[in-house]
Amino acid sequence: MREVLREDIIAVVTEDRTLAGGGAPIFYAGSAGEKEKLALDLSRVTRGMVHQLDNGVYIVVRH
């Protein structure tokens, strides 16, 4: 039997409401520092990895 790797976006963290949409939960932060802390806290709770996109949005992904 072949194992299939599945990666899921667990959360999106942003300051700008126009940059995110879709099926993952979106968390809005008031500052860049709050955004980074929120992304790290979410990654710890969900055992996910944080990735920062070029537009400043953080995503928490389970690999």
MARKOL-446654 format. One record per residue (C-alpha): x, y, z. Coordinates in nm, 4 decimals, always signed. Layout:
N
+----------+----------+----------+
!       px !       py !       pz !
+----------+----------+----------+
!        X !        Y !        Z !
...
+----------+----------+----------+
This chain:
63
+----------+----------+----------+
!       px !       py !       pz !
+----------+----------+----------+
!  +0.0000 !  +0.0000 !  +0.0000 !
!  +0.1303 !  +0.3420 !  -0.0937 !
!  +0.1410 !  +0.6173 !  +0.1679 !
!  +0.0092 !  +0.9569 !  +0.0600 !
!  +0.1531 !  +1.2686 !  +0.2222 !
!  -0.1108 !  +1.5231 !  +0.3064 !
!  -0.0316 !  +1.8828 !  +0.3879 !
!  -0.2977 !  +2.1051 !  +0.5337 !
!  -0.3104 !  +2.4786 !  +0.5923 !
!  -0.4252 !  +2.4990 !  +0.9523 !
!  -0.4458 !  +2.8781 !  +0.9883 !
!  -0.3735 !  +3.2088 !  +0.8160 !
!  -0.2479 !  +3.5096 !  +1.0162 !
!  -0.2536 !  +3.8584 !  +0.8657 !
!  -0.2920 !  +4.2275 !  +0.9457 !
!  -0.4648 !  +4.3056 !  +0.6143 !
!  -0.8176 !  +4.1693 !  +0.5708 !
!  -0.7888 !  +4.1922 !  +0.1904 !
!  -0.4996 !  +3.9437 !  +0.1687 !
!  -0.6688 !  +3.6297 !  +0.3011 !
!  -0.9723 !  +3.4231 !  +0.2202 !
!  -1.0700 !  +3.0635 !  +0.1738 !
!  -1.1362 !  +2.7610 !  +0.3874 !
!  -0.8689 !  +2.7882 !  +0.6586 !
!  -0.9367 !  +2.9862 !  +0.9763 !
!  -0.8081 !  +3.3434 !  +0.9444 !
!  -0.6679 !  +3.5324 !  +1.2426 !
!  -0.6282 !  +3.9097 !  +1.2218 !
!  -0.3523 !  +4.0863 !  +1.4148 !
!  -0.3172 !  +4.4536 !  +1.4983 !
!  +0.0589 !  +4.4750 !  +1.4434 !
!  +0.3502 !  +4.2876 !  +1.2911 !
!  +0.4686 !  +4.1746 !  +1.6347 !
!  +0.1258 !  +4.0481 !  +1.7320 !
!  +0.0980 !  +3.8683 !  +1.3976 !
!  +0.4276 !  +3.6850 !  +1.4506 !
!  +0.3442 !  +3.5880 !  +1.8108 !
!  -0.0016 !  +3.4644 !  +1.7129 !
!  +0.1403 !  +3.2518 !  +1.4306 !
!  +0.4012 !  +3.0980 !  +1.6622 !
!  +0.1438 !  +3.0293 !  +1.9355 !
!  -0.0892 !  +2.8638 !  +1.6840 !
!  +0.1947 !  +2.6479 !  +1.5534 !
!  +0.2748 !  +2.5242 !  +1.9032 !
!  -0.0855 !  +2.4380 !  +1.9810 !
!  -0.1493 !  +2.2638 !  +1.6481 !
!  +0.2004 !  +2.1138 !  +1.6075 !
!  +0.2271 !  +2.2905 !  +1.2748 !
!  +0.5023 !  +2.4831 !  +1.0996 !
!  +0.4908 !  +2.8581 !  +1.0346 !
!  +0.5735 !  +2.9930 !  +0.6889 !
!  +0.5851 !  +3.3623 !  +0.6015 !
!  +0.4690 !  +3.4552 !  +0.2531 !
!  +0.6196 !  +3.7420 !  +0.0534 !
!  +0.3152 !  +3.9616 !  +0.1245 !
!  +0.3674 !  +3.9365 !  +0.5029 !
!  +0.0952 !  +3.6781 !  +0.5628 !
!  +0.1837 !  +3.3846 !  +0.7861 !
!  +0.0391 !  +3.0402 !  +0.7278 !
!  +0.0503 !  +2.7516 !  +0.9717 !
!  +0.0866 !  +2.4215 !  +0.7890 !
!  +0.0870 !  +2.0630 !  +0.9067 !
!  +0.3457 !  +1.8651 !  +0.7081 !
+----------+----------+----------+
